[in-house]
Amino acid sequence: MTYGAANLNDDGTGPKSTLASTVYHQLRDDLLGGALETESKLRVEWVVSKYGAGASPVREALNRLASEGLLGRHDQRGFFIMPVTAMELEELTRTRCWLEERALRESIAHRTAEWEEQLVLALHRLGRASRHDLPSINPDWEKLHRTFHRVLISACRSHWLVGFCDQLSDHAYRYRQMANDGEGVQRDGFAEHRLIAECALDGNADGAVQALIDHYQLTASMCMERFKQNETAAAPAERARR
């Protein structure tokens, strides 16, 4: 679920809507997966050529992605891909912790037997999947990882809150992909998720929240470290070009 995106057509079912939605999803996947160079200008003509759609649905898709913060927009000069920065990651992580703390506390307070079963199942499936498919992260694990975190807050009784958390999760995923944290990571990710789930299932909201925040902050710090390593590795080449 995303918020702030305009309807692509009056009834949402016409060919314009279908084409714009197709471009939107393809381009969004590429943006989140780090397949496109950050800060580069995104010309409508280039998107038309790459994704095989007309200019009108392409503009619809670009405007929708801009409303989600995945693209920036220059007045009269088109769109550009939002950069990844340490400052932005810090703000993103902080905001995500704020919102998901509230969502998790509400979810635990209103938990049901069905929610508990779903959480146990999500954790079990996550534990059976291999995270790494070097040099990248296993996409199947990513889906199960997303499901676990979504189930965790699903009993909070606010689709708005869940929707905002989903948006932040997308942006966090983009940072993890850009940092390529699947390579050489030393952590027991399943133990982190198990601790969150066990505290939640026990009704220990304080413990679950702290475990969740620790989990997100550790991921962010690892991304920060990878960005620093990449900058250090790129510095000699940058100096050579000058």
Buried (B, 14 or more C-beta within 10 A) or exposed (E): EBEEBEEBBEEEEEEBBBBBBBBBEBBBEBBBBBEEEBEEEBEBEEBBEBBEBEEEBBBBBBBBBBBBBBBBBEEEEBBBBBEBBBEBBBEBBEEBBEBBBBBBBBBBEEBEEEBBEBBEEBBEBBBEBEBEEEEBBBEEBBEBBBBBBBBBBBBBEBEEBBEBBBBBBBBBBBBBBBBBBBEEBEEEBBEBBBBBBBBBBEEBBEBBBBBBBBBBBBBBEBBBEBBEEEEEEEEEEEEEEE
